[in-house]
Amino acid sequence: MTRAIPRELKEALTEKLAESLAGPLPEATPRRVYGTVALPGKVSAVIGMRRAGKTTFLHQLRRERLERGTPREHLPYVNFEDERFAGLEAGQLGFLVEEHGRRFPEARARATVTWCFDEIQVVPGWERFVRRLLDAGGCEVIVTGSSAALLSREIATALRGRAWEVPLYPFSFAEALRHRGQALPADSAFLTGEERARIERAFADWLVTGGFPEAQGLDGAARRQLLRDYVDVAMLRDVVERHGVSNVTGLRWLVRHLLGNAAAHFSVEKFYAALKSQGMAISKDTVHQLLAHLDDCFLVRLVWMESASERQRMVNPRKAYPVDSALIAVFDRSGRANSGHALETAVMIELERRRCAVTYVRTPAGYEVDFLVRGAEGEMDLIQVCADASDPATAERELRALAEAGQIYPGARLRLLTLTRDGAPAEVPSGILVQPAYEWLLEIVKID
Ligand SMILES: Nc1ncnc2c1ncn2[C@@H]1O[C@H](COP(=O)(O)OP(=O)(O)OP(=O)(O)O)[C@@H](O)[C@H]1O
Protein backbone atom coordinates (compact mmCIF):
# COMPACT_ATOMS: atom_id res chain seq x y z
CA MET A 1 0.00 0.00 0.00
CA THR A 2 1.24 3.46 -0.88
CA ARG A 3 0.98 6.05 1.84
CA ALA A 4 -0.97 9.24 0.96
CA ILE A 5 1.19 11.46 -1.16
CA PRO A 6 0.81 15.21 -1.83
CA ARG A 7 -0.06 16.30 -5.36
CA GLU A 8 3.21 18.21 -5.92
CA LEU A 9 5.22 15.15 -4.98
CA LYS A 10 3.15 12.98 -7.33
CA GLU A 11 3.77 15.44 -10.13
CA ALA A 12 7.51 15.57 -9.44
CA LEU A 13 7.81 11.78 -9.38
CA THR A 14 5.70 11.39 -12.52
CA GLU A 15 7.83 13.96 -14.30
CA LYS A 16 11.09 12.27 -13.30
CA LEU A 17 9.78 8.91 -14.45
CA ALA A 18 8.63 10.26 -17.82
CA GLU A 19 11.94 12.10 -18.37
CA SER A 20 13.91 8.94 -17.73
CA LEU A 21 12.03 7.03 -20.39
CA ALA A 22 12.53 9.57 -23.17
CA GLY A 23 15.50 11.30 -24.77
CA PRO A 24 18.95 9.90 -25.48
CA LEU A 25 21.11 8.30 -22.80
CA PRO A 26 24.36 10.24 -22.24
CA GLU A 27 27.45 9.12 -24.20
CA ALA A 28 30.31 8.23 -21.91
CA THR A 29 33.62 6.43 -21.68
CA PRO A 30 32.82 2.81 -20.81
CA ARG A 31 33.61 1.86 -17.22
CA ARG A 32 34.78 -1.50 -16.05
CA VAL A 33 34.02 -2.89 -12.63
CA TYR A 34 35.28 -6.15 -11.22
CA GLY A 35 32.82 -8.90 -10.38
CA THR A 36 29.14 -9.17 -11.15
CA VAL A 37 27.29 -5.90 -11.50
CA ALA A 38 23.58 -6.54 -11.37
CA LEU A 39 21.46 -9.61 -10.91
CA PRO A 40 17.74 -10.23 -11.32
CA GLY A 41 16.01 -10.42 -7.96
CA LYS A 42 18.83 -8.50 -6.24
CA VAL A 43 19.57 -4.92 -5.36
CA SER A 44 22.97 -3.75 -6.52
CA ALA A 45 24.40 -0.68 -4.84
CA VAL A 46 26.91 1.35 -6.86
CA ILE A 47 28.88 3.19 -4.21
CA GLY A 48 31.83 5.55 -4.43
CA MET A 49 33.18 9.04 -3.88
CA ARG A 50 31.10 11.93 -5.19
CA ARG A 51 31.80 12.78 -8.84
CA ALA A 52 33.51 9.43 -9.46
CA GLY A 53 30.92 8.69 -12.15
CA LYS A 54 28.22 6.59 -10.44
CA THR A 55 25.24 8.13 -12.23
CA THR A 56 26.97 7.89 -15.58
CA PHE A 57 27.78 4.25 -14.86
CA LEU A 58 24.12 3.63 -14.08
CA HIS A 59 23.25 5.00 -17.51
CA GLN A 60 25.95 2.79 -19.04
CA LEU A 61 24.19 -0.23 -17.50
CA ARG A 62 20.85 0.97 -18.86
CA ARG A 63 22.39 1.49 -22.27
CA GLU A 64 23.87 -2.04 -22.26
CA ARG A 65 20.45 -3.45 -21.51
CA LEU A 66 18.87 -1.36 -24.26
CA GLU A 67 21.46 -2.68 -26.71
CA ARG A 68 20.60 -6.21 -25.65
CA GLY A 69 16.98 -5.53 -26.58
CA THR A 70 15.40 -4.47 -23.29
CA PRO A 71 12.67 -1.92 -24.12
CA ARG A 72 13.34 1.55 -22.76
CA GLU A 73 10.20 1.50 -20.61
CA HIS A 74 11.68 -1.41 -18.70
CA LEU A 75 14.55 0.80 -17.56
CA PRO A 76 13.05 3.50 -15.32
CA TYR A 77 15.44 5.83 -13.51
CA VAL A 78 14.82 8.31 -10.68
CA ASN A 79 17.36 10.63 -9.06
CA PHE A 80 16.23 11.49 -5.53
CA GLU A 81 18.71 14.28 -5.03
CA ASP A 82 16.11 16.91 -5.88
CA GLU A 83 14.82 19.50 -3.43
CA ARG A 84 11.23 18.69 -4.41
CA PHE A 85 11.74 15.30 -2.73
CA ALA A 86 12.62 16.72 0.67
CA GLY A 87 10.50 14.84 3.20
CA LEU A 88 9.69 12.00 0.80
CA GLU A 89 8.99 8.83 2.77
CA ALA A 90 9.68 5.23 1.83
CA GLY A 91 5.96 4.43 2.12
CA GLN A 92 5.26 6.94 -0.65
CA LEU A 93 7.63 5.38 -3.17
CA GLY A 94 5.07 2.74 -4.11
CA PHE A 95 3.44 5.50 -6.16
CA LEU A 96 6.32 5.24 -8.65
CA VAL A 97 5.66 1.56 -9.23
CA GLU A 98 1.91 2.09 -9.51
CA GLU A 99 2.42 4.94 -11.98
CA HIS A 100 4.87 2.88 -14.03
CA GLY A 101 2.48 -0.10 -14.01
CA ARG A 102 -0.39 2.17 -15.13
CA ARG A 103 1.59 3.48 -18.07
CA PHE A 104 3.28 0.26 -19.10
CA PRO A 105 1.13 -2.65 -17.89
CA GLU A 106 2.91 -5.11 -20.18
CA ALA A 107 6.34 -4.22 -18.66
CA ARG A 108 5.16 -5.28 -15.26
CA ALA A 109 3.30 -8.33 -16.46
CA ARG A 110 5.83 -9.87 -18.82
CA ALA A 111 9.40 -8.90 -18.33
CA THR A 112 12.05 -7.88 -15.91
CA VAL A 113 12.06 -4.22 -15.05
CA THR A 114 15.39 -2.71 -14.00
CA TRP A 115 14.68 0.06 -11.51
CA CYS A 116 17.53 2.56 -11.17
CA PHE A 117 17.44 4.81 -8.12
CA ASP A 118 20.11 7.47 -7.79
CA GLU A 119 21.03 8.78 -4.31
CA ILE A 120 18.23 6.76 -2.75
CA GLN A 121 19.71 7.14 0.74
CA VAL A 122 17.97 10.52 1.03
CA VAL A 123 14.71 8.61 1.50
CA PRO A 124 14.81 7.13 5.01
CA GLY A 125 13.74 3.48 5.14
CA TRP A 126 14.24 3.05 1.36
CA GLU A 127 15.27 -0.56 1.94
CA ARG A 128 11.72 -1.50 2.98
CA PHE A 129 10.40 -0.19 -0.33
CA VAL A 130 13.11 -2.01 -2.31
CA ARG A 131 12.40 -5.23 -0.44
CA ARG A 132 8.71 -5.03 -1.33
CA LEU A 133 9.69 -4.38 -4.94
CA LEU A 134 11.94 -7.46 -5.00
CA ASP A 135 9.34 -9.57 -3.16
CA ALA A 136 6.82 -8.73 -5.87
CA GLY A 137 9.22 -10.39 -8.35
CA GLY A 138 10.19 -9.71 -11.95
CA CYS A 139 12.60 -6.89 -11.33
CA GLU A 140 16.13 -5.95 -10.48
CA VAL A 141 17.09 -2.81 -8.63
CA ILE A 142 20.24 -0.72 -8.93
CA VAL A 143 20.84 2.08 -6.45
CA THR A 144 23.71 4.54 -6.04
CA GLY A 145 25.12 6.52 -3.17
CA SER A 146 28.26 8.16 -1.86
CA SER A 147 28.28 6.21 1.39
CA ALA A 148 29.74 2.78 1.98
CA ALA A 149 27.02 2.41 4.62
CA LEU A 150 24.34 2.53 1.93
CA LEU A 151 24.32 -1.21 2.50
CA SER A 152 25.04 -1.08 6.22
CA ARG A 153 24.56 -4.27 8.17
CA GLU A 154 21.03 -3.23 9.21
CA ILE A 155 20.03 -2.45 5.64
CA ALA A 156 21.61 -5.62 4.24
CA THR A 157 19.69 -7.59 6.87
CA ALA A 158 16.45 -5.79 5.99
CA LEU A 159 17.11 -6.78 2.38
CA ARG A 160 17.55 -10.40 3.51
CA GLY A 161 20.91 -10.95 1.88
CA ARG A 162 19.77 -9.79 -1.52
CA ALA A 163 22.08 -6.79 -1.55
CA TRP A 164 25.16 -6.56 -3.69
CA GLU A 165 27.90 -3.91 -3.48
CA VAL A 166 29.54 -2.46 -6.57
CA PRO A 167 32.30 0.02 -5.64
CA LEU A 168 33.22 2.55 -8.31
CA TYR A 169 36.41 4.62 -8.22
CA PRO A 170 37.67 7.46 -10.40
CA PHE A 171 39.00 6.36 -13.82
CA SER A 172 41.67 3.66 -13.69
CA PHE A 173 44.73 4.17 -15.92
CA ALA A 174 43.12 1.99 -18.61
CA GLU A 175 39.85 3.94 -18.41
CA ALA A 176 41.70 7.27 -18.53
CA LEU A 177 43.59 6.16 -21.67
CA ARG A 178 40.31 5.13 -23.25
CA HIS A 179 38.72 8.43 -22.23
CA ARG A 180 41.54 10.33 -23.97
CA GLY A 181 41.09 8.26 -27.09
CA GLN A 182 44.52 6.68 -26.65
CA ALA A 183 45.09 3.10 -27.69
CA LEU A 184 45.65 0.52 -24.96
CA PRO A 185 48.69 -1.64 -25.65
CA ALA A 186 47.67 -5.11 -26.79
CA ASP A 187 50.45 -6.78 -24.82
CA SER A 188 52.51 -4.61 -22.54
CA ALA A 189 55.29 -7.22 -22.30
CA PHE A 190 56.15 -6.56 -25.94
CA LEU A 191 55.88 -2.81 -26.16
CA THR A 192 58.04 -1.15 -28.79
CA GLY A 193 60.35 1.58 -27.48
CA GLU A 194 58.11 4.25 -28.98
CA GLU A 195 54.95 2.69 -27.56
CA ARG A 196 56.53 2.37 -24.12
CA ALA A 197 57.61 6.02 -24.17
CA ARG A 198 54.03 7.05 -25.03
CA ILE A 199 52.57 4.95 -22.21
CA GLU A 200 55.15 6.22 -19.72
CA ARG A 201 54.29 9.83 -20.57
CA ALA A 202 50.56 9.12 -20.29
CA PHE A 203 51.11 7.30 -16.98
CA ALA A 204 53.08 10.17 -15.43
CA ASP A 205 50.34 12.51 -16.61
CA TRP A 206 47.54 10.33 -15.17
CA LEU A 207 49.22 10.23 -11.76
CA VAL A 208 49.09 14.03 -11.70
CA THR A 209 45.65 14.47 -13.29
CA GLY A 210 44.10 11.58 -11.40
CA GLY A 211 40.98 9.75 -12.48
CA PHE A 212 38.02 12.03 -11.75
CA PRO A 213 36.24 12.27 -15.11
CA GLU A 214 35.75 16.03 -14.88
CA ALA A 215 39.44 16.60 -14.11
CA GLN A 216 40.52 15.06 -17.41
CA GLY A 217 41.90 17.66 -19.78
CA LEU A 218 41.85 20.51 -17.24
CA ASP A 219 44.96 22.61 -16.72
CA GLY A 220 46.67 22.58 -13.32
CA ALA A 221 44.93 25.58 -11.74
CA ALA A 222 41.44 24.59 -12.88
CA ARG A 223 42.00 21.01 -11.78
CA ARG A 224 43.17 22.05 -8.33
CA GLN A 225 40.09 24.24 -7.91
CA LEU A 226 37.78 21.46 -9.05
CA LEU A 227 39.35 18.94 -6.68
CA ARG A 228 39.29 21.37 -3.75
CA ASP A 229 35.56 21.84 -4.42
CA TYR A 230 35.04 18.06 -4.50
CA VAL A 231 36.74 17.68 -1.15
CA ASP A 232 34.71 20.55 0.35
CA VAL A 233 31.44 19.03 -0.83
CA ALA A 234 32.39 15.58 0.47
CA MET A 235 33.34 17.07 3.83
CA LEU A 236 30.26 19.22 4.21
CA ARG A 237 27.56 17.00 2.73
CA ASP A 238 28.90 13.50 3.42
CA VAL A 239 30.51 14.10 6.78
CA VAL A 240 29.17 17.26 8.47
CA GLU A 241 25.52 17.06 7.31
CA ARG A 242 25.17 13.29 7.12
CA HIS A 243 26.70 12.60 10.53
CA GLY A 244 25.88 15.85 12.33
CA VAL A 245 29.56 16.67 12.91
CA SER A 246 30.07 19.91 14.82
CA ASN A 247 33.88 20.15 14.96
CA VAL A 248 34.30 21.38 11.39
CA THR A 249 37.71 22.94 12.08
CA GLY A 250 39.06 19.64 13.41
CA LEU A 251 37.65 17.89 10.35
CA ARG A 252 39.38 20.33 8.01
CA TRP A 253 42.71 19.81 9.77
CA LEU A 254 42.32 16.08 9.57
CA VAL A 255 41.45 16.10 5.87
CA ARG A 256 44.35 18.41 5.02
CA HIS A 257 46.68 16.22 7.03
CA LEU A 258 45.53 12.95 5.47
CA LEU A 259 45.43 14.15 1.88
CA GLY A 260 48.71 16.06 2.15
CA ASN A 261 50.50 13.07 3.69
CA ALA A 262 49.42 10.31 1.37
CA ALA A 263 50.81 6.83 1.96
CA ALA A 264 52.11 7.92 5.38
CA HIS A 265 51.41 6.29 8.72
CA PHE A 266 48.58 7.90 10.60
CA SER A 267 48.38 7.67 14.36
CA VAL A 268 45.35 9.07 16.16
CA GLU A 269 47.54 9.65 19.23
CA LYS A 270 50.08 11.73 17.35
CA PHE A 271 47.46 13.73 15.48
CA TYR A 272 45.62 14.40 18.73
CA ALA A 273 48.85 15.52 20.43
CA ALA A 274 49.79 17.78 17.49
CA LEU A 275 46.40 19.51 17.57
CA LYS A 276 46.46 19.84 21.32
CA SER A 277 49.87 21.52 21.17
CA GLN A 278 48.29 24.11 18.85
CA GLY A 279 45.50 24.76 21.32
CA MET A 280 42.89 22.88 19.28
CA ALA A 281 40.22 21.01 21.24
CA ILE A 282 39.35 17.63 19.78
CA SER A 283 38.95 14.30 21.54
CA LYS A 284 40.59 11.08 20.38
CA ASP A 285 37.14 9.54 20.00
CA THR A 286 36.17 12.36 17.66
CA VAL A 287 39.28 11.75 15.54
CA HIS A 288 38.36 8.05 15.32
CA GLN A 289 34.80 8.94 14.31
CA LEU A 290 35.92 11.46 11.70
CA LEU A 291 38.29 8.91 10.20
CA ALA A 292 35.43 6.43 9.92
CA HIS A 293 33.23 9.07 8.21
CA LEU A 294 35.99 9.96 5.73
CA ASP A 295 36.43 6.29 4.95
CA ASP A 296 32.66 5.87 4.60
CA CYS A 297 32.43 8.59 1.92
CA PHE A 298 35.50 7.13 0.14
CA LEU A 299 37.57 10.33 0.35
CA VAL A 300 40.26 8.52 2.33
CA ARG A 301 41.19 4.86 2.24
CA LEU A 302 42.84 3.32 5.30
CA VAL A 303 45.11 0.31 5.38
CA TRP A 304 45.74 -1.64 8.58
CA MET A 305 48.99 -3.27 9.51
CA GLU A 306 48.94 -7.06 9.28
CA SER A 307 48.75 -8.11 12.94
CA ALA A 308 48.37 -11.30 14.88
CA SER A 309 45.45 -10.08 16.96
CA GLU A 310 42.63 -7.56 16.72
CA ARG A 311 43.98 -5.79 19.80
CA GLN A 312 47.42 -5.39 18.26
CA ARG A 313 45.85 -4.24 15.02
CA MET A 314 44.08 -1.40 16.81
CA VAL A 315 47.27 0.00 18.35
CA ASN A 316 49.37 -0.03 15.18
CA PRO A 317 49.25 3.05 12.95
CA ARG A 318 47.25 2.81 9.77
CA LYS A 319 48.41 4.05 6.38
CA ALA A 320 46.13 6.61 4.77
CA TYR A 321 45.60 7.16 1.04
CA PRO A 322 43.42 9.65 -0.80
CA VAL A 323 40.92 8.07 -3.19
CA ASP A 324 42.71 9.69 -6.12
CA SER A 325 46.40 10.45 -6.71
CA ALA A 326 45.63 13.97 -7.96
CA LEU A 327 44.44 15.02 -4.51
CA ILE A 328 47.95 14.70 -3.10
CA ALA A 329 49.57 17.67 -4.81
CA VAL A 330 46.49 19.81 -4.11
CA PHE A 331 46.81 19.35 -0.37
CA ASP A 332 50.57 19.02 0.03
CA ARG A 333 51.84 22.01 1.99
CA SER A 334 55.21 20.66 2.96
CA GLY A 335 56.41 20.11 -0.58
CA ARG A 336 57.07 16.52 0.53
CA ALA A 337 54.71 14.91 -1.97
CA ASN A 338 56.43 13.14 -4.82
CA SER A 339 55.65 10.73 -7.59
CA GLY A 340 56.32 7.82 -5.20
CA HIS A 341 53.33 8.78 -3.04
CA ALA A 342 51.11 9.18 -6.08
CA LEU A 343 52.30 5.84 -7.42
CA GLU A 344 51.64 4.01 -4.15
CA THR A 345 48.19 5.63 -3.95
CA ALA A 346 47.39 4.56 -7.51
CA VAL A 347 48.40 0.96 -6.73
CA MET A 348 46.33 0.95 -3.53
CA ILE A 349 43.22 2.23 -5.29
CA GLU A 350 43.69 -0.29 -8.11
CA LEU A 351 43.82 -3.07 -5.49
CA GLU A 352 40.51 -1.80 -4.09
CA ARG A 353 39.13 -1.59 -7.61
CA ARG A 354 40.05 -5.25 -8.02
CA ARG A 355 38.26 -5.91 -4.72
CA CYS A 356 41.37 -7.20 -2.96
CA ALA A 357 41.75 -7.49 0.80
CA VAL A 358 44.87 -5.46 1.64
CA THR A 359 47.11 -4.86 4.68
CA TYR A 360 50.69 -3.66 5.02
CA VAL A 361 53.47 -5.68 6.60
CA ARG A 362 56.23 -4.79 9.05
CA THR A 363 58.90 -7.46 9.45
CA PRO A 364 60.58 -8.19 12.82
CA ALA A 365 63.71 -6.42 11.52
CA GLY A 366 61.63 -3.30 10.90
CA TYR A 367 61.32 -3.49 7.10
CA GLU A 368 57.96 -2.61 5.58
CA VAL A 369 56.17 -3.96 2.55
CA ASP A 370 53.40 -1.74 1.22
CA PHE A 371 50.75 -4.34 0.43
CA LEU A 372 49.92 -7.87 1.44
CA VAL A 373 47.09 -8.95 -0.82
CA ARG A 374 45.02 -11.99 -0.02
CA GLY A 375 43.06 -13.60 -2.81
CA ALA A 376 39.77 -15.47 -2.55
CA GLU A 377 41.49 -18.84 -3.02
CA GLY A 378 44.08 -18.23 -0.28
CA GLU A 379 46.76 -17.01 -2.70
CA MET A 380 48.92 -14.08 -1.53
CA ASP A 381 50.88 -11.29 -3.15
CA LEU A 382 53.41 -9.05 -1.47
CA ILE A 383 53.69 -5.81 -3.43
CA GLN A 384 56.32 -3.17 -2.84
CA VAL A 385 56.01 0.16 -4.63
CA CYS A 386 59.10 2.23 -5.30
CA ALA A 387 59.14 4.93 -7.99
CA ASP A 388 62.84 4.64 -8.60
CA ALA A 389 64.84 1.65 -7.38
CA SER A 390 67.73 2.13 -9.82
CA ASP A 391 70.01 3.42 -7.07
CA PRO A 392 71.75 0.39 -5.45
CA ALA A 393 71.06 1.44 -1.84
CA THR A 394 67.33 1.91 -2.52
CA ALA A 395 67.17 -1.35 -4.47
CA GLU A 396 68.87 -3.22 -1.62
CA ARG A 397 66.40 -1.87 0.96
CA GLU A 398 63.24 -2.50 -1.09
CA LEU A 399 64.27 -5.97 -2.26
CA ARG A 400 65.37 -6.98 1.23
CA ALA A 401 62.00 -5.91 2.65
CA LEU A 402 60.23 -8.08 0.08
CA ALA A 403 62.53 -11.04 0.65
CA GLU A 404 62.09 -10.85 4.44
CA ALA A 405 58.33 -10.56 4.23
CA GLY A 406 58.39 -13.42 1.76
CA GLN A 407 59.90 -15.63 4.44
CA ILE A 408 57.04 -14.78 6.81
CA TYR A 409 54.47 -15.52 4.10
CA PRO A 410 55.92 -18.42 2.15
CA GLY A 411 54.13 -18.96 -1.13
CA ALA A 412 53.34 -15.27 -1.56
CA ARG A 413 54.27 -13.89 -4.96
CA LEU A 414 56.81 -11.08 -4.59
CA ARG A 415 56.48 -8.02 -6.79
CA LEU A 416 58.26 -4.68 -6.97
CA LEU A 417 56.45 -1.98 -8.95
CA THR A 418 58.37 1.02 -10.27
CA LEU A 419 57.33 4.18 -12.08
CA THR A 420 59.25 3.52 -15.27
CA ARG A 421 61.26 0.68 -16.71
CA ASP A 422 64.45 2.66 -16.00
CA GLY A 423 63.50 2.69 -12.31
CA ALA A 424 64.14 -1.06 -11.99
CA PRO A 425 67.08 -2.26 -9.85
CA ALA A 426 70.14 -3.35 -11.81
CA GLU A 427 70.08 -6.79 -10.21
CA VAL A 428 67.04 -8.66 -8.97
CA PRO A 429 67.18 -11.92 -7.00
CA SER A 430 65.18 -14.77 -8.47
CA GLY A 431 61.65 -15.08 -7.14
CA ILE A 432 60.97 -11.33 -7.26
CA LEU A 433 59.15 -9.90 -10.23
CA VAL A 434 60.01 -6.28 -11.05
CA GLN A 435 57.90 -4.34 -13.49
CA PRO A 436 56.71 -0.78 -14.14
CA ALA A 437 53.41 -0.19 -12.34
CA TYR A 438 51.63 0.73 -15.58
CA GLU A 439 52.23 -2.80 -16.88
CA TRP A 440 50.63 -4.22 -13.74
CA LEU A 441 47.76 -1.73 -14.03
CA LEU A 442 47.09 -2.61 -17.66
CA GLU A 443 47.77 -6.34 -17.38
CA ILE A 444 44.32 -7.19 -16.11
CA VAL A 445 42.80 -5.71 -19.25
CA LYS A 446 44.92 -8.12 -21.25
CA ILE A 447 44.11 -11.15 -19.11
CA ASP A 448 40.33 -10.73 -19.11
N1 LIG B 1 32.34 7.36 -17.95
C1 LIG B 1 32.35 8.68 -18.10
N2 LIG B 1 32.70 9.24 -19.28
C2 LIG B 1 32.71 10.57 -19.42
N3 LIG B 1 32.37 11.45 -18.46
C3 LIG B 1 31.99 10.96 -17.29
C4 LIG B 1 31.97 9.55 -17.04
N4 LIG B 1 31.55 9.34 -15.80
C5 LIG B 1 31.32 10.55 -15.27
N5 LIG B 1 31.58 11.52 -16.15
C6 LIG B 1 31.40 12.95 -15.90
O1 LIG B 1 31.84 13.24 -14.57
C7 LIG B 1 30.88 14.03 -13.87
C8 LIG B 1 30.40 13.29 -12.64
O2 LIG B 1 29.73 12.13 -13.07
P1 LIG B 1 28.49 11.51 -12.31
O3 LIG B 1 27.43 12.52 -12.08
O4 LIG B 1 28.12 10.28 -13.06
O5 LIG B 1 29.18 11.15 -10.94
P2 LIG B 1 28.50 10.72 -9.56
O6 LIG B 1 29.47 9.82 -8.92
O7 LIG B 1 27.14 10.19 -9.80
O8 LIG B 1 28.44 12.13 -8.85
P3 LIG B 1 27.58 12.57 -7.54
O9 LIG B 1 28.00 11.66 -6.44
O10 LIG B 1 27.99 13.98 -7.32
O11 LIG B 1 26.14 12.39 -7.92
C9 LIG B 1 29.77 14.35 -14.87
O12 LIG B 1 30.05 15.61 -15.46
C10 LIG B 1 29.91 13.26 -15.92
O13 LIG B 1 29.50 13.70 -17.19
The ligand as an SDF file (V2000), in Angstrom:
LIG
                    3D

 31 33  0  0  0  0  0  0  0  0999 V2000
   32.3350    7.3610  -17.9540 N   0  0  0  0  0  0  0  0  0  0  0  0
   32.3500    8.6850  -18.1010 C   0  0  0  0  0  0  0  0  0  0  0  0
   32.7040    9.2380  -19.2770 N   0  0  0  0  0  0  0  0  0  0  0  0
   32.7080   10.5750  -19.4220 C   0  0  0  0  0  0  0  0  0  0  0  0
   32.3650   11.4530  -18.4610 N   0  0  0  0  0  0  0  0  0  0  0  0
   31.9910   10.9590  -17.2870 C   0  0  0  0  0  0  0  0  0  0  0  0
   31.9690    9.5510  -17.0450 C   0  0  0  0  0  0  0  0  0  0  0  0
   31.5540    9.3410  -15.8010 N   0  0  0  0  0  0  0  0  0  0  0  0
   31.3230   10.5510  -15.2680 C   0  0  0  0  0  0  0  0  0  0  0  0
   31.5760   11.5190  -16.1510 N   0  0  0  0  0  0  0  0  0  0  0  0
   31.3970   12.9500  -15.9010 C   0  0  0  0  0  0  0  0  0  0  0  0
   31.8410   13.2430  -14.5750 O   0  0  0  0  0  0  0  0  0  0  0  0
   30.8770   14.0340  -13.8710 C   0  0  0  0  0  0  0  0  0  0  0  0
   30.3990   13.2890  -12.6350 C   0  0  0  0  0  0  0  0  0  0  0  0
   29.7330   12.1280  -13.0680 O   0  0  0  0  0  0  0  0  0  0  0  0
   28.4880   11.5080  -12.3070 P   0  0  0  0  0  0  0  0  0  0  0  0
   27.4250   12.5240  -12.0800 O   0  0  0  0  0  0  0  0  0  0  0  0
   28.1210   10.2810  -13.0560 O   0  0  0  0  0  0  0  0  0  0  0  0
   29.1810   11.1510  -10.9350 O   0  0  0  0  0  0  0  0  0  0  0  0
   28.5000   10.7230   -9.5630 P   0  0  0  0  0  0  0  0  0  0  0  0
   29.4710    9.8220   -8.9230 O   0  0  0  0  0  0  0  0  0  0  0  0
   27.1370   10.1900   -9.7990 O   0  0  0  0  0  0  0  0  0  0  0  0
   28.4440   12.1290   -8.8520 O   0  0  0  0  0  0  0  0  0  0  0  0
   27.5770   12.5730   -7.5420 P   0  0  0  0  0  0  0  0  0  0  0  0
   28.0020   11.6600   -6.4420 O   0  0  0  0  0  0  0  0  0  0  0  0
   27.9920   13.9840   -7.3230 O   0  0  0  0  0  0  0  0  0  0  0  0
   26.1410   12.3950   -7.9210 O   0  0  0  0  0  0  0  0  0  0  0  0
   29.7690   14.3510  -14.8710 C   0  0  0  0  0  0  0  0  0  0  0  0
   30.0520   15.6080  -15.4620 O   0  0  0  0  0  0  0  0  0  0  0  0
   29.9100   13.2640  -15.9160 C   0  0  0  0  0  0  0  0  0  0  0  0
   29.5030   13.6950  -17.1920 O   0  0  0  0  0  0  0  0  0  0  0  0
  1  2  1  0
  2  3  1  0
  2  7  2  0
  3  4  2  0
  4  5  1  0
  5  6  2  0
  6  7  1  0
  6 10  1  0
  7  8  1  0
  8  9  2  0
  9 10  1  0
 10 11  1  0
 11 12  1  0
 11 30  1  0
 12 13  1  0
 13 14  1  0
 13 28  1  0
 14 15  1  0
 15 16  1  0
 16 17  2  0
 16 18  1  0
 16 19  1  0
 19 20  1  0
 20 21  2  0
 20 22  1  0
 20 23  1  0
 23 24  1  0
 24 25  2  0
 24 26  1  0
 24 27  1  0
 28 29  1  0
 28 30  1  0
 30 31  1  0
M  END
$$$$
